[in-house]
């Protein structure tokens, strides 16, 4: 298994702000979407409906711009995971040039009580190939 999950986005008119580039909020939306898609792939053969992830912190560096019709490559991978927290790294690039990089700290919650729950072996086994 590869340690990096990726997808491509084509910048649409609704992604563009008054400065004629992808709005910062759109990158956050795309971050959420790729994280969800990655988790879906990770758990397709080993469902874990008893847990949900919530964002605790985003660190985002905007270093380049994408404009209408650009193809943006989005890559994500799992970082340090311990306790009830897990890091997810995401990079957005265009033609090999970095546009945005981020590190998000997610917290794992019990899907019924919404209380933090320690990341157990069954979850670590799903995440392990991606660390």
Secondary structure, DSSP 8 states (H G I E B T S, - for coil): --S-EEEEEE--GGGB-TTSSB-HHHHHHHHHHHHHHHHHHHHSSS--TTEEEEEEEEEEEE-S---TT-EEEEEEEEEEEETTEEEEEEEEEETTEEEEEEEEEEEEEETTT--B----HHHHHHHHTT-
